[in-house]
Amino acid sequence: MTRMDAVSWLTYDELAERLGIERESARQHVKRKRWARRPGNDGKVRIGVPEESLSARSEPGTEGETVPVREPEQSQEQIPVPDPGVTAVLTRHIERLEAQLEEALSRASEHDAIATHRDILSTQLDALRAALDAAERDRDRWHEAATRVPEPATHQPWWRRLAG
């Protein structure tokens, strides 16, 4: 096996650690490079990473080297001293914004209560309309029954009614 054919089978976590990047970045890197993937016995996916890719990253001064970013250390002289006038103005502004926020929240809760009350009234109105419709149908049925004129009976002599 030549140096070009050497492949290391690593999990995404191991690859991320070796490259000095996050796991998701390692996953995207594997997709871009189209490296082979296969399931391992532990259920984790193993990536076939060419050795030259790993060695290129580990050699200092290479193009693919990642340098962790560090925050510059601040000395006591670099810390700005707050201006009392600016602090007072900002404090008043914050207090005013907090008061406006409280007012807006109370108005929003009032609107929510009104909307809830409106929904309840709408439901009750629908129920009353349904009851009214049922009462009107019942009234119309009874009215029709009460005003129906019976068919006039044909008058038969009494003896014919008896003889049948």
DSSP file (Angstrom, degrees, kcal/mol; ACC not computed):
  #  RESIDUE AA STRUCTURE BP1 BP2  ACC     N-H-->O    O-->H-N    N-H-->O    O-->H-N    TCO  KAPPA ALPHA  PHI   PSI    X-CA   Y-CA   Z-CA
    1    1 A M              0   0    0      0, 0.0     2,-0.1     0, 0.0     5,-0.0   0.000 360.0 360.0 360.0 127.9    0.0    0.0    0.0
    2    2 A T    >   -     0   0    0      1,-0.1     3,-0.7     4,-0.0     4,-0.5  -0.330 360.0-103.8 -84.9 170.2    1.5    3.4   -1.0
    3    3 A R  G >  S+     0   0    0      1,-0.2     3,-0.8     2,-0.2    49,-0.2   0.824 120.9  57.4 -62.3 -33.1    1.4    6.5    1.0
    4    4 A M  G 3  S+     0   0    0      1,-0.2    -1,-0.2    47,-0.1    48,-0.1   0.778 105.6  50.4 -69.8 -27.9   -1.4    7.9   -1.4
    5    5 A D  G <  S+     0   0    0     -3,-0.7    -1,-0.2    45,-0.1     2,-0.2   0.498  80.9 118.3 -90.7  -3.6   -3.6    4.9   -0.7
    6    6 A A    <   -     0   0    0     -3,-0.8    45,-2.3    -4,-0.5     2,-0.4  -0.459  40.6-179.7 -71.0 129.1   -3.4    5.1    3.2
    7    7 A V  E     -A   50   0A   0     43,-0.2     2,-0.4    -2,-0.2    41,-0.1  -0.990  18.2-152.7-131.9 136.9   -6.8    5.8    4.7
    8    8 A S  E     -A   49   0A   0     41,-3.1    41,-3.3    -2,-0.4     2,-0.8  -0.927  14.3-141.0-107.4 134.8   -7.8    6.2    8.4
    9    9 A W  E     +A   48   0A   0     -2,-0.4     2,-0.3    39,-0.2    39,-0.2  -0.849  34.9 165.6 -98.5 109.7  -11.3    5.3    9.4
   10   10 A L  E     -A   47   0A   0     37,-2.2    37,-3.5    -2,-0.8     2,-0.1  -0.862  35.3-118.9-123.9 153.4  -12.5    7.8   11.9
   11   11 A T     >  -     0   0    0     -2,-0.3     4,-2.7    35,-0.2     5,-0.2  -0.392  39.2-103.4 -79.0 168.9  -15.9    8.8   13.4
   12   12 A Y  H  > S+     0   0    0     33,-0.5     4,-2.6     1,-0.2     5,-0.2   0.902 123.9  50.8 -60.4 -40.1  -17.2   12.3   12.9
   13   13 A D  H  > S+     0   0    0      2,-0.2     4,-2.2     1,-0.2    -1,-0.2   0.922 111.7  46.3 -64.4 -43.8  -16.2   13.2   16.5
   14   14 A E  H  > S+     0   0    0      2,-0.2     4,-2.5     1,-0.2    -2,-0.2   0.908 113.5  49.6 -64.8 -41.1  -12.6   11.8   16.0
   15   15 A L  H  X S+     0   0    0     -4,-2.7     4,-2.5     2,-0.2     5,-0.2   0.919 109.9  50.6 -63.4 -43.7  -12.3   13.7   12.7
   16   16 A A  H  X>S+     0   0    0     -4,-2.6     5,-2.3    -5,-0.2     4,-1.3   0.907 111.8  48.0 -61.2 -41.3  -13.5   16.9   14.2
   17   17 A E  H  <5S+     0   0    0     -4,-2.2    -2,-0.2     2,-0.2    -1,-0.2   0.917 112.5  48.1 -65.8 -42.8  -11.0   16.6   17.0
   18   18 A R  H  <5S+     0   0    0     -4,-2.5    -2,-0.2     1,-0.2    -1,-0.2   0.862 117.7  41.4 -66.1 -35.7   -8.1   15.8   14.6
   19   19 A L  H  <5S-     0   0    0     -4,-2.5    -1,-0.2    -5,-0.2    -2,-0.2   0.625 108.2-124.1 -87.9 -12.6   -9.0   18.7   12.4
   20   20 A G  T  <5S+     0   0    0     -4,-1.3     2,-0.2     1,-0.3    -3,-0.2   0.865  71.5 112.7  74.3  36.1   -9.7   21.1   15.3
   21   21 A I  S   <S-     0   0    0     -5,-2.3    -1,-0.3    -6,-0.2    -2,-0.1  -0.779  72.5 -81.9-131.1 174.4  -13.2   21.9   14.1
   22   22 A E     >  -     0   0    0     -2,-0.2     4,-2.1     1,-0.1     5,-0.1  -0.340  41.0-111.4 -74.6 161.1  -16.8   21.3   15.3
   23   23 A R  H  > S+     0   0    0      1,-0.2     4,-2.2     2,-0.2     5,-0.1   0.914 118.3  49.7 -60.6 -45.4  -18.6   18.0   14.6
   24   24 A E  H  > S+     0   0    0      1,-0.2     4,-2.3     2,-0.2    -1,-0.2   0.879 109.5  52.1 -63.5 -37.6  -21.0   19.6   12.2
   25   25 A S  H  > S+     0   0    0      1,-0.2     4,-2.3     2,-0.2    -1,-0.2   0.895 108.6  51.1 -64.0 -39.1  -18.1   21.3   10.3
   26   26 A A  H  X S+     0   0    0     -4,-2.1     4,-2.3     2,-0.2    -2,-0.2   0.901 108.5  51.9 -64.0 -40.1  -16.5   17.9   10.0
   27   27 A R  H  X S+     0   0    0     -4,-2.2     4,-1.8     1,-0.2    -2,-0.2   0.918 111.6  45.7 -62.6 -43.6  -19.7   16.4    8.6
   28   28 A Q  H  X S+     0   0    0     -4,-2.3     4,-2.5     2,-0.2    -1,-0.2   0.877 110.1  54.9 -66.2 -37.0  -19.9   19.1    6.0
   29   29 A H  H  X S+     0   0    0     -4,-2.3     4,-2.5     1,-0.2    -2,-0.2   0.909 107.1  50.3 -61.4 -42.8  -16.2   18.7    5.2
   30   30 A V  H  X>S+     0   0    0     -4,-2.3     5,-1.4     1,-0.2     4,-1.3   0.890 110.2  50.4 -63.7 -39.9  -16.8   15.0    4.5
   31   31 A K  H  <5S+     0   0    0     -4,-1.8    -2,-0.2     2,-0.2    -1,-0.2   0.922 112.1  47.1 -64.4 -43.4  -19.7   15.8    2.2
   32   32 A R  H  <5S+     0   0    0     -4,-2.5    -2,-0.2     1,-0.2    -1,-0.2   0.911 116.8  42.2 -64.8 -42.2  -17.6   18.3    0.3
   33   33 A K  H  <5S-     0   0    0     -4,-2.5    -1,-0.2    -5,-0.2    -2,-0.2   0.636 101.1-136.6 -80.6 -13.7  -14.6   16.0   -0.1
   34   34 A R  T  <5 +     0   0    0     -4,-1.3    -3,-0.2    -5,-0.2     2,-0.1   0.901  36.0 177.8  57.5  44.7  -16.9   13.0   -0.8
   35   35 A W      < -     0   0    0     -5,-1.4    -1,-0.2    -6,-0.1    14,-0.1  -0.475  35.7 -93.5 -76.3 151.5  -14.9   10.7    1.4
   36   36 A A        -     0   0    0     12,-0.5    12,-2.9    -2,-0.1     2,-0.4  -0.306  40.6-161.6 -66.3 145.9  -16.2    7.1    1.8
   37   37 A R  E     +B   47   0A   0     10,-0.2    10,-0.2    -3,-0.1     8,-0.0  -0.969  14.7 165.4-128.8 145.4  -18.5    6.3    4.7
   38   38 A R  E     -B   46   0A   0      8,-2.2     8,-3.6    -2,-0.4     2,-0.2  -0.984  39.3 -99.1-154.4 152.8  -19.4    3.0    6.3
   39   39 A P  E     -B   45   0A   0      0, 0.0     6,-0.2     0, 0.0     2,-0.2  -0.499  35.2-142.2 -75.4 140.8  -21.1    1.9    9.5
   40   40 A G    >   -     0   0    0      4,-2.7     3,-1.5    -2,-0.2     5,-0.0  -0.476  27.1-105.0 -92.8 170.5  -18.8    0.8   12.4
   41   41 A N  T 3  S+     0   0    0      1,-0.3    -1,-0.1    -2,-0.2     0, 0.0   0.740 120.2  58.8 -67.3 -22.7  -19.5   -2.1   14.8
   42   42 A D  T 3  S-     0   0    0      2,-0.2    -1,-0.3     1,-0.0     3,-0.1   0.387 121.0-106.3 -87.7   4.5  -20.4    0.4   17.5
   43   43 A G  S <  S+     0   0    0     -3,-1.5     2,-0.3     1,-0.3    -2,-0.1   0.337  84.0 120.5  89.0  -7.2  -23.2    1.9   15.3
   44   44 A K        -     0   0    0     -5,-0.1    -4,-2.7     1,-0.1    -1,-0.3  -0.639  69.6-109.3 -90.4 149.7  -21.3    5.1   14.5
   45   45 A V  E     - B   0  39A   0     -2,-0.3   -33,-0.5    -6,-0.2     2,-0.4  -0.586  29.3-149.2 -77.8 136.0  -20.4    6.0   11.0
   46   46 A R  E     - B   0  38A   0     -8,-3.6    -8,-2.2    -2,-0.3     2,-0.5  -0.884   5.5-149.2-107.1 139.1  -16.8    5.7   10.1
   47   47 A I  E     -AB  10  37A   0    -37,-3.5   -37,-2.2    -2,-0.4     2,-1.1  -0.913  13.3-132.8-110.9 131.3  -15.2    8.0    7.5
   48   48 A G  E     -A    9   0A   0    -12,-2.9   -12,-0.5    -2,-0.5   -39,-0.2  -0.716  32.2-175.0 -83.0  98.3  -12.4    7.0    5.2
   49   49 A V  E     -A    8   0A   0    -41,-3.3   -41,-3.1    -2,-1.1     5,-0.1  -0.846  25.8-121.6-100.6 123.1  -10.0   10.0    5.6
   50   50 A P  E >>  -A    7   0A   0      0, 0.0     4,-1.3     0, 0.0     3,-1.0  -0.367  18.6-129.0 -60.9 139.2   -6.9   10.0    3.4
   51   51 A E  H 3> S+     0   0    0    -45,-2.3     4,-3.0     1,-0.3     5,-0.3   0.838 106.1  61.4 -60.1 -34.6   -3.7   10.2    5.6
   52   52 A E  H 3> S+     0   0    0    -46,-0.3     4,-2.0   -49,-0.2    -1,-0.3   0.822 100.9  54.4 -65.5 -27.8   -2.4   13.1    3.6
   53   53 A S  H <> S+     0   0    0     -3,-1.0     4,-1.1     2,-0.2    -1,-0.2   0.892 112.8  42.3 -70.1 -38.2   -5.4   15.2    4.6
   54   54 A L  H  X S+     0   0    0     -4,-1.3     4,-1.3     2,-0.2    -2,-0.2   0.892 116.2  47.4 -74.3 -39.4   -4.7   14.5    8.3
   55   55 A S  H  X S+     0   0    0     -4,-3.0     4,-1.3     1,-0.2    -2,-0.2   0.851 107.8  56.4 -71.9 -32.5   -1.0   15.0    8.0
   56   56 A A  H  < S+     0   0    0     -4,-2.0    -1,-0.2    -5,-0.3     6,-0.2   0.868 109.1  47.6 -65.4 -34.5   -1.4   18.3    6.0
   57   57 A R  H  < S+     0   0    0     -4,-1.1     9,-0.3     1,-0.2    -1,-0.2   0.808 110.4  51.6 -74.3 -30.1   -3.5   19.6    8.9
   58   58 A S  H  < S+     0   0    0     -4,-1.3    -1,-0.2    -5,-0.1    -2,-0.2   0.705  89.7  88.3 -84.3 -18.0   -1.0   18.6   11.6
   59   59 A E  S >< S-     0   0    0     -4,-1.3     3,-1.2    -5,-0.1     6,-0.1  -0.684  83.6-121.7 -81.6 126.6    2.0   20.2    9.9
   60   60 A P  T 3  S+     0   0    0      0, 0.0     3,-0.1     0, 0.0    -2,-0.1  -0.339  91.8  28.3 -67.1 147.2    2.4   23.8   11.1
   61   61 A G  T 3  S+     0   0    0      1,-0.3     2,-0.1     2,-0.0    -2,-0.0   0.507  87.2 134.3  85.0   3.8    2.4   26.5    8.4
   62   62 A T    X   -     0   0    0     -3,-1.2     3,-1.2    -6,-0.2    -1,-0.3  -0.423  67.7-113.3 -84.4 165.5    0.2   24.5    5.9
   63   63 A E  T 3  S+     0   0    0      1,-0.3    -1,-0.1    -2,-0.1    -6,-0.1   0.848 114.1  51.6 -66.5 -35.6   -2.6   26.1    4.1
   64   64 A G  T 3  S+     0   0    0     -8,-0.2    -1,-0.3     2,-0.1    -7,-0.1   0.388  81.0 126.9 -84.2   4.6   -5.3   24.0    5.9
   65   65 A E    <   -     0   0    0     -3,-1.2     2,-0.5    -9,-0.1    -7,-0.1  -0.360  48.3-149.2 -67.8 138.1   -4.0   24.8    9.4
   66   66 A T        -     0   0    0     -9,-0.3    -2,-0.1   -47,-0.1    -1,-0.1  -0.915   5.7-160.2-108.0 135.4   -6.6   26.2   11.8
   67   67 A V        -     0   0    0     -2,-0.5     2,-0.1     0, 0.0   -47,-0.0  -0.959  21.8-124.2-114.8 120.7   -5.5   28.6   14.4
   68   68 A P        -     0   0    0      0, 0.0     2,-0.4     0, 0.0   -48,-0.0  -0.381  25.6-123.1 -65.2 141.0   -7.8   29.0   17.4
   69   69 A V        -     0   0    0     -2,-0.1     2,-0.4     0, 0.0     0, 0.0  -0.709  28.1-164.8 -86.7 130.0   -8.9   32.6   18.0
   70   70 A R        -     0   0    0     -2,-0.4     3,-0.0     3,-0.0     0, 0.0  -0.904  23.1-115.6-115.9 144.7   -8.1   33.9   21.4
   71   71 A E        -     0   0    0     -2,-0.4     2,-0.1     1,-0.1     3,-0.0  -0.571  39.3-109.3 -72.0 136.5   -9.5   37.0   23.0
   72   72 A P        -     0   0    0      0, 0.0     2,-0.3     0, 0.0    -1,-0.1  -0.438  34.9-111.3 -67.2 141.0   -6.8   39.6   23.6
   73   73 A E        -     0   0    0     -2,-0.1     2,-0.5     1,-0.0    -3,-0.0  -0.565  30.7-141.4 -74.1 131.8   -6.0   40.0   27.3
   74   74 A Q        -     0   0    0     -2,-0.3     2,-0.2    -3,-0.0    -1,-0.0  -0.790   9.4-152.0 -97.6 134.3   -7.1   43.4   28.6
   75   75 A S    >>  -     0   0    0     -2,-0.5     3,-1.1     1,-0.1     4,-0.7  -0.521  34.6-100.6 -93.3 170.7   -5.1   45.2   31.1
   76   76 A Q  T 34 S+     0   0    0      1,-0.3     3,-0.4    -2,-0.2    -1,-0.1   0.780 120.6  60.2 -62.4 -27.6   -6.5   47.7   33.6
   77   77 A E  T 34 S+     0   0    0      1,-0.2    -1,-0.3     3,-0.0    -3,-0.0   0.760  99.6  55.8 -74.1 -23.6   -5.5   50.6   31.4
   78   78 A Q  T <4 S+     0   0    0     -3,-1.1    -1,-0.2     2,-0.1    -2,-0.2   0.664  81.0  99.6 -84.6 -16.3   -7.7   49.4   28.5
   79   79 A I  S  < S-     0   0    0     -4,-0.7     2,-0.1    -3,-0.4    -3,-0.0  -0.582  77.3-126.5 -74.3 123.0  -10.9   49.3   30.4
   80   80 A P        -     0   0    0      0, 0.0    -2,-0.1     0, 0.0    -1,-0.1  -0.425  14.4-128.1 -72.1 143.7  -12.9   52.4   29.7
   81   81 A V        -     0   0    0     -2,-0.1     2,-0.1     1,-0.0     0, 0.0  -0.803  29.3-118.9 -89.9 124.9  -14.1   54.5   32.6
   82   82 A P        -     0   0    0      0, 0.0     3,-0.0     0, 0.0    -1,-0.0  -0.378  19.8-124.2 -68.6 141.1  -17.8   55.1   32.3
   83   83 A D     >  -     0   0    0      1,-0.1     4,-2.4    -2,-0.1     5,-0.2  -0.728  12.6-142.2 -82.1 125.9  -18.9   58.8   32.1
   84   84 A P  H  > S+     0   0    0      0, 0.0     4,-2.2     0, 0.0     5,-0.1   0.850 100.2  53.6 -60.2 -34.1  -21.4   59.5   35.0
   85   85 A G  H  > S+     0   0    0      2,-0.2     4,-2.1     1,-0.2     5,-0.2   0.916 110.6  45.3 -65.9 -43.4  -23.5   61.8   32.6
   86   86 A V  H  > S+     0   0    0      1,-0.2     4,-2.7     2,-0.2     5,-0.2   0.903 112.1  52.4 -66.8 -41.0  -23.8   59.1   30.0
   87   87 A T  H  X S+     0   0    0     -4,-2.4     4,-2.4     1,-0.2    -2,-0.2   0.909 109.6  48.9 -61.1 -42.4  -24.7   56.5   32.6
   88   88 A A  H  X S+     0   0    0     -4,-2.2     4,-2.3     2,-0.2    -1,-0.2   0.911 112.5  47.9 -64.8 -42.5  -27.5   58.7   34.0
   89   89 A V  H  X S+     0   0    0     -4,-2.1     4,-2.3     1,-0.2    -2,-0.2   0.932 113.8  46.8 -64.1 -45.7  -28.9   59.4   30.6
   90   90 A L  H  X S+     0   0    0     -4,-2.7     4,-2.5     1,-0.2    -1,-0.2   0.876 110.5  53.1 -64.8 -37.4  -28.9   55.7   29.7
   91   91 A T  H  X S+     0   0    0     -4,-2.4     4,-2.4    -5,-0.2    -1,-0.2   0.922 110.4  46.9 -63.5 -44.1  -30.4   54.8   33.1
   92   92 A R  H  X S+     0   0    0     -4,-2.3     4,-2.5     2,-0.2    -2,-0.2   0.900 112.1  51.1 -63.6 -39.8  -33.3   57.2   32.5
   93   93 A H  H  X S+     0   0    0     -4,-2.3     4,-2.4     2,-0.2    -2,-0.2   0.912 110.1  48.9 -63.8 -42.5  -33.8   55.8   29.0
   94   94 A I  H  X S+     0   0    0     -4,-2.5     4,-2.4     2,-0.2    -2,-0.2   0.912 111.1  50.2 -63.1 -43.0  -33.9   52.3   30.3
   95   95 A E  H  X S+     0   0    0     -4,-2.4     4,-2.2     2,-0.2    -2,-0.2   0.908 110.8  49.3 -62.7 -42.1  -36.4   53.2   32.9
   96   96 A R  H  X S+     0   0    0     -4,-2.5     4,-2.2     1,-0.2    -2,-0.2   0.914 112.0  48.3 -63.3 -42.7  -38.6   54.9   30.3
   97   97 A L  H  X S+     0   0    0     -4,-2.4     4,-2.3     1,-0.2    -2,-0.2   0.877 110.0  52.1 -65.2 -38.1  -38.4   51.9   28.0
   98   98 A E  H  X S+     0   0    0     -4,-2.4     4,-2.4     2,-0.2    -1,-0.2   0.900 109.5  49.7 -64.8 -40.0  -39.3   49.6   30.9
   99   99 A A  H  X S+     0   0    0     -4,-2.2     4,-2.3     2,-0.2    -2,-0.2   0.912 111.5  48.7 -64.4 -42.2  -42.3   51.7   31.8
  100  100 A Q  H  X S+     0   0    0     -4,-2.2     4,-2.5     1,-0.2    -2,-0.2   0.881 110.5  51.8 -64.3 -37.6  -43.4   51.6   28.1
  101  101 A L  H  X S+     0   0    0     -4,-2.3     4,-2.5     2,-0.2    -2,-0.2   0.923 109.2  49.2 -64.8 -44.2  -42.9   47.9   28.1
  102  102 A E  H  X S+     0   0    0     -4,-2.4     4,-2.3     2,-0.2    -2,-0.2   0.915 112.3  48.7 -60.5 -43.4  -45.1   47.4   31.2
  103  103 A E  H  X S+     0   0    0     -4,-2.3     4,-2.4     1,-0.2    -2,-0.2   0.917 111.9  48.6 -63.1 -43.6  -47.8   49.6   29.6
  104  104 A A  H  X S+     0   0    0     -4,-2.5     4,-2.3     1,-0.2    -2,-0.2   0.891 111.2  50.5 -64.9 -38.9  -47.7   47.6   26.4
  105  105 A L  H  X S+     0   0    0     -4,-2.5     4,-2.2     2,-0.2    -1,-0.2   0.891 110.6  48.8 -66.4 -39.1  -47.9   44.3   28.3
  106  106 A S  H  X S+     0   0    0     -4,-2.3     4,-2.1     2,-0.2    -2,-0.2   0.904 112.1  48.9 -68.0 -39.2  -50.9   45.5   30.3
  107  107 A R  H  X S+     0   0    0     -4,-2.4     4,-2.5     1,-0.2    -2,-0.2   0.900 110.6  51.4 -64.3 -39.1  -52.6   46.6   27.1
  108  108 A A  H  X S+     0   0    0     -4,-2.3     4,-2.2     2,-0.2    -2,-0.2   0.901 109.3  49.2 -64.9 -40.2  -51.9   43.3   25.5
  109  109 A S  H  X S+     0   0    0     -4,-2.2     4,-2.2     2,-0.2    -1,-0.2   0.876 110.6  51.3 -67.9 -35.3  -53.3   41.4   28.5
  110  110 A E  H  X S+     0   0    0     -4,-2.1     4,-2.6     2,-0.2    -2,-0.2   0.915 110.0  49.3 -64.3 -42.1  -56.5   43.6   28.3
  111  111 A H  H  X S+     0   0    0     -4,-2.5     4,-2.6     1,-0.2    -2,-0.2   0.891 110.1  51.3 -63.8 -38.7  -56.8   42.9   24.6
  112  112 A D  H  X S+     0   0    0     -4,-2.2     4,-2.4     2,-0.2    -1,-0.2   0.915 110.7  48.2 -64.2 -41.7  -56.4   39.1   25.3
  113  113 A A  H  X S+     0   0    0     -4,-2.2     4,-2.6     2,-0.2    -2,-0.2   0.914 112.7  48.5 -64.6 -42.5  -59.1   39.3   27.9
  114  114 A I  H  X S+     0   0    0     -4,-2.6     4,-2.8     2,-0.2    -2,-0.2   0.916 111.6  49.5 -63.5 -42.9  -61.4   41.2   25.5
  115  115 A A  H  X S+     0   0    0     -4,-2.6     4,-2.2     2,-0.2    -2,-0.2   0.904 111.8  48.5 -63.8 -40.7  -60.8   38.7   22.8
  116  116 A T  H  X S+     0   0    0     -4,-2.4     4,-2.1     2,-0.2    -2,-0.2   0.927 112.9  47.6 -64.2 -44.5  -61.5   35.8   25.2
  117  117 A H  H  X S+     0   0    0     -4,-2.6     4,-2.6     1,-0.2    -2,-0.2   0.894 110.7  52.3 -63.1 -40.9  -64.7   37.5   26.3
  118  118 A R  H  X S+     0   0    0     -4,-2.8     4,-2.4     1,-0.2    -1,-0.2   0.897 108.7  50.5 -62.5 -40.8  -65.7   38.2   22.7
  119  119 A D  H  X S+     0   0    0     -4,-2.2     4,-2.1     2,-0.2    -1,-0.2   0.899 110.7  48.9 -64.5 -40.3  -65.2   34.5   21.8
  120  120 A I  H  X S+     0   0    0     -4,-2.1     4,-2.4     2,-0.2    -2,-0.2   0.937 112.7  47.3 -64.5 -46.3  -67.4   33.4   24.8
  121  121 A L  H  X S+     0   0    0     -4,-2.6     4,-2.7     1,-0.2    -2,-0.2   0.883 110.1  53.1 -63.3 -38.4  -70.1   35.9   23.8
  122  122 A S  H  X S+     0   0    0     -4,-2.4     4,-2.2     2,-0.2    -1,-0.2   0.907 109.7  48.2 -63.0 -41.9  -69.9   34.7   20.1
  123  123 A T  H  X S+     0   0    0     -4,-2.1     4,-2.0     2,-0.2    -2,-0.2   0.914 112.8  47.9 -64.5 -43.3  -70.4   31.1   21.2
  124  124 A Q  H  X S+     0   0    0     -4,-2.4     4,-2.5     2,-0.2    -2,-0.2   0.905 110.5  52.2 -64.2 -40.9  -73.3   32.0   23.4
  125  125 A L  H  X S+     0   0    0     -4,-2.7     4,-2.4     1,-0.2    -2,-0.2   0.908 108.6  50.5 -61.9 -42.7  -74.9   34.0   20.6
  126  126 A D  H  X S+     0   0    0     -4,-2.2     4,-2.1     2,-0.2    -1,-0.2   0.901 110.7  49.3 -61.8 -40.9  -74.6   31.1   18.2
  127  127 A A  H  X S+     0   0    0     -4,-2.0     4,-2.2     2,-0.2    -2,-0.2   0.906 111.5  49.0 -65.6 -41.4  -76.2   28.8   20.8
  128  128 A L  H  X S+     0   0    0     -4,-2.5     4,-2.5     2,-0.2    -2,-0.2   0.887 109.9  51.4 -66.0 -38.7  -79.1   31.3   21.3
  129  129 A R  H  X S+     0   0    0     -4,-2.4     4,-2.4     2,-0.2    -1,-0.2   0.901 109.9  49.8 -63.4 -40.8  -79.6   31.6   17.5
  130  130 A A  H  X S+     0   0    0     -4,-2.1     4,-2.1     2,-0.2    -2,-0.2   0.906 111.7  48.2 -64.8 -41.0  -79.8   27.8   17.2
  131  131 A A  H  X S+     0   0    0     -4,-2.2     4,-2.4     2,-0.2    -2,-0.2   0.898 111.4  50.8 -66.0 -39.9  -82.4   27.6   20.1
  132  132 A L  H  X S+     0   0    0     -4,-2.5     4,-2.6     2,-0.2    -2,-0.2   0.914 109.4  50.2 -63.4 -43.1  -84.4   30.4   18.5
  133  133 A D  H  X S+     0   0    0     -4,-2.4     4,-2.2     1,-0.2    -1,-0.2   0.910 111.5  48.5 -61.3 -42.1  -84.4   28.6   15.1
  134  134 A A  H  X S+     0   0    0     -4,-2.1     4,-2.3     2,-0.2    -2,-0.2   0.909 111.8  49.3 -65.0 -41.4  -85.6   25.4   16.8
  135  135 A A  H  X S+     0   0    0     -4,-2.4     4,-2.7     1,-0.2    -2,-0.2   0.893 110.6  50.5 -65.1 -39.2  -88.3   27.3   18.7
  136  136 A E  H  X S+     0   0    0     -4,-2.6     4,-2.6     2,-0.2    -2,-0.2   0.904 110.5  48.8 -65.6 -40.6  -89.5   29.0   15.4
  137  137 A R  H  X S+     0   0    0     -4,-2.2     4,-2.1     2,-0.2    -2,-0.2   0.915 112.6  48.3 -63.9 -42.1  -89.7   25.6   13.6
  138  138 A D  H  X S+     0   0    0     -4,-2.3     4,-2.3     2,-0.2    -2,-0.2   0.914 111.8  49.9 -63.7 -43.2  -91.6   24.2   16.5
  139  139 A R  H  X S+     0   0    0     -4,-2.7     4,-2.7     1,-0.2    -2,-0.2   0.926 110.5  49.7 -59.9 -46.2  -94.0   27.2   16.5
  140  140 A D  H  X S+     0   0    0     -4,-2.6     4,-2.3     1,-0.2    -1,-0.2   0.877 110.2  50.8 -63.0 -37.8  -94.6   26.9   12.8
  141  141 A R  H  X S+     0   0    0     -4,-2.1     4,-2.1     2,-0.2    -1,-0.2   0.924 113.1  45.1 -65.6 -44.5  -95.3   23.1   13.1
  142  142 A W  H  X S+     0   0    0     -4,-2.3     4,-2.3     2,-0.2    -2,-0.2   0.883 112.1  52.4 -67.7 -37.4  -97.9   23.8   15.9
  143  143 A H  H  X S+     0   0    0     -4,-2.7     4,-2.3     2,-0.2    -2,-0.2   0.925 109.6  48.9 -63.3 -43.9  -99.4   26.7   13.9
  144  144 A E  H  X S+     0   0    0     -4,-2.3     4,-0.8     1,-0.2    -1,-0.2   0.911 112.3  48.3 -62.5 -41.8  -99.8   24.5   10.9
  145  145 A A  H  < S+     0   0    0     -4,-2.1     3,-0.3     1,-0.2    -1,-0.2   0.876 113.9  47.1 -66.3 -36.0 -101.4   21.8   12.9
  146  146 A A  H  < S+     0   0    0     -4,-2.3    -2,-0.2     1,-0.2    -1,-0.2   0.837 115.8  42.8 -76.1 -32.1 -103.8   24.2   14.7
  147  147 A T  H  < S+     0   0    0     -4,-2.3     2,-0.3    -5,-0.2    -1,-0.2   0.453  82.3 118.5 -95.7   0.0 -104.9   26.0   11.5
  148  148 A R     <  -     0   0    0     -4,-0.8    -3,-0.0    -3,-0.3    -4,-0.0  -0.499  61.4-137.1 -69.3 129.2 -105.3   23.0    9.3
  149  149 A V        -     0   0    0     -2,-0.3    -2,-0.1     1,-0.0    -1,-0.1  -0.768  19.3-128.0 -89.3 124.6 -109.0   22.7    8.2
  150  150 A P        -     0   0    0      0, 0.0     3,-0.1     0, 0.0    -1,-0.0  -0.368  31.6 -94.1 -71.4 153.6 -110.2   19.2    8.4
  151  151 A E        -     0   0    0      1,-0.1     2,-0.2    -2,-0.1     0, 0.0  -0.422  48.1-105.9 -62.7 134.3 -111.9   17.7    5.4
  152  152 A P        -     0   0    0      0, 0.0     2,-0.3     0, 0.0    -1,-0.1  -0.437  34.4-123.8 -66.5 135.9 -115.6   18.1    5.6
  153  153 A A        -     0   0    0     -2,-0.2     2,-0.3     1,-0.1     0, 0.0  -0.579  22.4-117.0 -79.0 137.8 -117.3   14.9    6.5
  154  154 A T        -     0   0    0     -2,-0.3     2,-0.5     1,-0.1    -1,-0.1  -0.577  31.2-119.3 -74.5 136.0 -119.9   13.8    4.1
  155  155 A H        +     0   0    0     -2,-0.3    -1,-0.1    -3,-0.0     0, 0.0  -0.645  36.0 179.8 -83.2 124.3 -123.2   13.6    5.8
  156  156 A Q        -     0   0    0     -2,-0.5     5,-0.0     1,-0.0    -3,-0.0  -0.918  34.3-101.5-119.3 147.4 -124.8   10.2    5.8
  157  157 A P     >  -     0   0    0      0, 0.0     4,-1.8     0, 0.0     3,-0.4  -0.267  35.3-112.4 -62.8 158.4 -128.0    9.3    7.3
  158  158 A W  H  > S+     0   0    0      1,-0.2     4,-1.6     2,-0.2     5,-0.1   0.850 115.3  54.1 -65.3 -34.9 -127.8    7.6   10.6
  159  159 A W  H  > S+     0   0    0      2,-0.2     4,-2.1     1,-0.2    -1,-0.2   0.830 106.9  52.0 -70.7 -30.5 -129.1    4.3    9.4
  160  160 A R  H  > S+     0   0    0     -3,-0.4     4,-1.9     2,-0.2    -1,-0.2   0.870 107.6  52.6 -71.7 -36.1 -126.3    4.1    6.7
  161  161 A R  H  < S+     0   0    0     -4,-1.8    -2,-0.2     1,-0.2    -1,-0.2   0.864 112.3  46.3 -64.8 -34.4 -123.7    4.8    9.3
  162  162 A L  H  < S+     0   0    0     -4,-1.6    -2,-0.2     1,-0.2    -1,-0.2   0.896 113.7  46.5 -74.2 -39.9 -125.1    1.9   11.3
  163  163 A A  H  <        0   0    0     -4,-2.1    -2,-0.2    -5,-0.1    -1,-0.2   0.764 360.0 360.0 -76.9 -24.3 -125.3   -0.4    8.4
  164  164 A G     <        0   0    0     -4,-1.9    -3,-0.1    -5,-0.2    -4,-0.1   0.424 360.0 360.0  75.6 360.0 -121.9    0.5    7.3
